[in-house]
Amino acid sequence: MSENCKFDLGIIGGGPAGYTAAFHARAKGLSVVLFEKDKVGGVCLNRGCIPTKAILHSAELYEEMKASSELGINLENLSVDYKKVVERKNKVVEKIRKSLELALKNSGVQTINAEAKVVSDNQISADDKVYECASIITATGAKPKDFPNLRFDHEFVLSSDDILNLDTLPKSILIIGSGAIGIEWARIFSAFDVDVSIVELAEHLLPLADIEVSKRVERIFKAKKIKMFLANSVDKIEDKKVYLSSGDVLEPEVVLLAVGRTPENSFENVTCIGDACGKIQLAHFAIKQAVAEVDGVEFDENLVPSVVYGCPEIAWVGSREQDLDEGSYKKSNVLISALGKSHCDNCLDGFIKILSRDGKIVGAHIVSKEASALIQQITIAMQNNIAVEDLKKVCFAHPTYSEGIFECLFK
């Protein structure tokens, strides 16, 4: 075997888990080969986090501009060119991907753009070549999930991949599932004046969230005239009619099926990280798994923050109130409307809720502008086991949303 086919580490999958492992291994001086059958960056960069947030930014800006007269800015003939929205999204993704490709090249990672298979404990085959690797990591990601009675046809029933390829806005859409993907796309389409309905099997939207968060999201959606069918499911779809278990029959222009993702991992007895391992399917969890695997820097899997984007953002970490025994914890709440910054920004909806036990924070749940940044402050405090009394000594800047955390500590 030629020397150029021997590596210290072989990685299959070039998403957040894979490329993070590659960068950290190279920083340690290891020789690395990275296999990616599609495009580096994985789902997050190419068909998930990044493109969705790029479109969401346009949607939020449009929604804010519709109310600009309240802020003293008068606009006429405001309209959406969704094709340009999508073009910008594509440019954002391409720019970040090219930067990532260059960073991998400059770091000394050999990237092979081909489908790869593990053929033995220390061998990977790709493009009719066999690569000998002292260690192997698989990070092959996940794909959108469907069901035997509810399949993607990529025309009427769309996946989260398909929805990114639309270049015109539908007049109406039914979203099945109210996890992060469902909630964010409901917000996007609603902002662009599409008639949105959402079906959720659980009793409340965003069922993985704290119950107060779920109820606040429902209130926000009701105000936006998003129709919700809760504790409900799809019995069948026939002739572009969607029949619900409640007896309702809906006729949307398109359907987005957003009920999670299925791990894509056909390799056995090999280290698996990221979405493919079937644990928490979040890019930042995958990144931490990669760092733990390569550098041995462990992390607490119970302290992985979750964020749902849009206005207001939604974020949480740690225990939910419904999972704690009554009387075993203390709850502190601050309404976002009590903060001066929220009035300045015209973003008054939401709250900060902190749950503590024995003087330590055990959970935090935020609905607010900048919630994605706020939750990180609390995560750091929880990770380092900092007592509430010690957090009270921290000086929080004014006017900020962060001071809502400060106020919560004294409740």
N, C-alpha and C positions, 0 to 999 in steps of 0.2 A: 504493500500500500504506500502511495506517495506521501511525503511529509505534509503536503498542502491539504491532505484529507484527514489529518489527525488533529484533534482539538481537545482542550481540557474540558470544554462544556459545549454540548449541543442543545439548542433550544428549538422546539417546534411550536410556532405561533408567535407573531410579531405584534401582539396587542400590548396593553399596559403591563401585564404580568411578564410577558416575554421580553419586551425591549428593556424594561427596568432591570430584569435579571441580567441581561446582556451588558448594560452599562456598568452595573455594579461588579460584575465578574471581570470586566476589562480593567476597572479601577484597581482591582486586586492583582492585576498582571496576568490573568488567565487568558488563554486563546479561546475565542468564542465563534461558533458558527450558528447563525439564526436562520431558520427556514420559515418562509411565509408564502403560502400558495396564492394569496390575493394581494392586498396592499398592507404595508406596515402601518401600525396604528390601531389595527383591530376594529372591532365594532364601535368602540368608544369614539375614535377619531373619524371613522368613515361612515358609520351608519347609526350612531347613537348620540352620546353626550354632546359632542361638538357641533355637528350639523343641526341638531335640535335646538341647541341654545342660540345658534346664529339666527335661525328662523324666529325663535321666541323673542330675541331682541327687537327684530323688526315689528313683530306683533305688539310688543309692549309700547314701542315708540308710537305706533299708529294709534293705539288705544289712548295714550296720553295726549296725543295731538287732537284727538276728537273732543277733548275737554279743555283745550288750550285757552279758550276765551276766558275761562275762570281765572287764568293766570295772567291775563292781560295780553295774550298773543292771539291775534285774529288771523284765521286761515280761511281761504276760499278754495273750493273745488278739491278738497282732500280726497285722494283715492289711493288704491293699492294696485301696484303692478307686481303680481305674485311671481311672474316669471323672473323679474329682476331680483326679488327676494331670494329665489332659489339660486339664481346665478351668483349672488353674493355669498350664499351659503357654500356653494361649490368652491368659490375662490378661497374662502376662509379655510376649508378643509384641505385644499390642495397646498396652500401656503404652509400650513402646519405640518402636513405630511412631508413636503420637500425638506423642511427644516429638520424633521426627525430622521429622514433618510441620510441627510448630510451629517448629522450628529453621530449616527451609527457608523458611517464610513470613517469619519474623522477619529472616532474612538478606537478604530481597529477591528470592529465586528465585521465578520464576513457574512453578508446577507445573501441567501440563496432563494430566488423567487421561484419556488417549485413546491409541489406537494411532497411531503416527507412521511416516511414510515419508520417505526422502530423495528429493526429486524433481529436485534439481540440486546442484551443488557448494555452493550457499549457500542452499538452500531446503528446508524441511521442511513436509510437509502433515499435518494432523491435524484431525479433526472438520470437514472441508470448509473449513478455513482454511489459508492458506499463510503460513509464518513465514520471514522472511528473516534468516539468521544469518551473520555474518561468518566464523565457524568452526563446524564440526560435529564432535561426538564421539558415537560409538555405543558403548553398553555394555549390550547386550541379553541378556547372560547365557547360560545353558546349560540343557538339559533332561535328565532321566534317560535313560540309554541302554538300548536293548534290541536284540534281534537278530531276523532274519527267522524263525528257528525257535524263538524264545523271546520272545514279545510280552507286554506288560502287558495283562492283562484287567481289572485294578483290583478283582478279587474274590479270585482265588486267587493269581495272580502280581502282586505289588504293587511299585510304585516307592517311592523314598524320600519322595515326596510323599504317596502313599497311606498309608504306614505311620504317618504323623503323624495321620491322621484316624481311626485305630482308637480306639474308646472302651471296648473290652474286650480283655483279654489272650487270645491264642490259647493252646491247650494245648501246641502245638508249632509250630516255625518252621524252615524251611530258608533260610539266607542264602547267596546266590550272589555270591561276590566278597568279598575280605577286605582292601579298602582301608580308609580311615578310616571311611566310612559303615558298612560291614559289621562292622568290629570294634566300633564304638561301639554299634550295635544288638544285636550278640551279647551285649555286656556288660549292656545294659539288660534284655533279655529273660531272660538267665540270672539276674540279680539278682532278678527278679520270679518266679523259679521256673518259667519256661517251658522246655520241652525244646528245646534249640538244637542245630542242625547247621549246619555251614558248609562250602561247597564252594569250592575255590580251584584255578585252573588251574596256577598256579606250584607249585614244590616246597615252598614255605614260606608261611605266613601273612604278610600285610603285605609283599608282595614289593618295594615301593619302599624299605623300611627296611634298615638294616644287618643282616647275617645274624644277629648275636648278639641283636639286638632281636627279630627274627622268632622265633628259637628260644625266647627267654624268654616271649614272648606265647603260643607254643604250649604251653609248660610251665604257664603260668597257666591257659590254657583247659582243659587236661587236668585240672588240679586242680578246676576248676569243673564238670567232666563235660560240657563242650561237645564234641560230636562233630565231628571234622575229617576231611574228605575232600580230601587234598592231591594235587597233580599229577592233577587230576580235572576232569571237566566234565559238563555236562548234555547227554545225547543227545536226549532228548525228554521231554515232559510229556503224559501221556494219562490221562484220568479221575482227575485229582488224584493221579496217581502220577508220581514223578520218577525217570527212568531215567538213571543215571550211566554214564560211559564205563568205569568199573571193574566194571560189572555189578551194582552195588548198586541196589536199588529202595527209594526213600523215600516215605513217605506223611505229609507234614507237613500241619497244618491250613491253613497259608498259606506262601507263598514270598516272600521279599524279594529282588528282583533289584537288586544294587548293584554294577554293573560300570563305573561312571564316568558322565560326563555329555557330551552332544553340544552343541557350541557352536551358539547360535541367532544367526546373523548373515547376513542376506541383502543387506547393503549393500556396495557396492564403491567403491573409491577414496575412502573416508572413514576418518578415524582411528578405530581400534577398540581398546578397552581392556577389561580384566576377563575373565571366563570366555569371552566371545564370541570373543576373539582366539585361543583354542585353545592358550594356553601353560600356565602353572601355574594351575590352577583353585582358588585359595585367596583368601578375601576380603582378607587383608592384602596379598597380591600385587596384587590389583586396586586397592586403596587407594594403594599405592606407585606403580603405573602412572599413576593419576590425578594424583598430586602431581607426578610427573615431567613429565607432559604439560602441566599448567597452570603450574607454578612453575619447571620446569626443574631440579628437584632430583633428580639421577640416583641410582640405587641399583644394587647388584651383584645381578643375578638369580641368581647362584650361591649367594647367602647369604640365601635365603628359608627361615626355619625352618618345619618341619612339626610339627604336634601332633595326637595322637590322644587323645581324652579318655576318662575313666573312672579306675578305681583299680586299679593305679597308672597315672598318665599316661605317655604315650610321646612323646618329642620328639627331633628331630634337626636338624642343620644341617651343610652342607658335605659333604665326601667320605665315602663308606661304605668300610669296610675292604676289602670284596671288590673295590672298584674301584681300589685302590692296589697298586702293584707290591710284591711281597714284598721286605722288606729296605730299602725306601725311606722308611719312616716309623717312628715310635715310638708304642707303644700304652700308655696308662695306664688302669687299671681300679680302681674303688672300689665295693664292695658297699654298697647302701643300709643293710643290716643292721649295718654298721660305724658308723653314725651314731646318736648318742644320741637325736636327735629322732624317728627312725623307730620306736624302741621306745616312746617316749612316745605316739606317734600310733597305735601298733599297725599300722603300714604298713611291713613289713620287706622286701617283695619289690622287687627291681630292682637297678640298677647305674648308674653314671656311667662312660662311656668317652670318653676324649679321644685323638684321633689328631693327632700333630704331625710336622712335617718342618722341618728346619733351624731349630729353636727357635720355630716359629710353629704355632699350631693350624690344622689343615686340615679337621677334622671333629669333631663331638661327637654322642654318642648316649646318650640318657637314658631309663631306665624307672624312674619314681619318683613319689611324691606331689610335687606342685608342679613337675613337669618342664617345664610350659609357661612358668613363670617362670624356671627355671634356664637353659633354653636361650637365653633372651634375653641373659643375662649373657655367655654365650660368644659369641653372635652379635655383640654390641657389641665384644668383644675382637678377633674376627676381622675385622670391618668396619674397625676402626681399626689393623689390622696390629700389634697389641700383642704383644710377645715373651713367651714363657712366663716368662722370668726376671723381667720387669717385673710380670707378674701375681702372682708369688710375693710381691711386696712389699705386695699389697693385704691389708687386715685383714678377714677374714670373721667375721661374728657367730656366737656359739655360744649355745644349740644350734640349728642350722639345717640344712636340706638343702644349702644353698649351700656349707657347709664341705666337702662331698664334692668339689666342684670344686677347692677349695684342696688337699685331700689328693691329688687326682689329679695336680696340678701337680708334686708332689714324688716321684711314682712313677717 
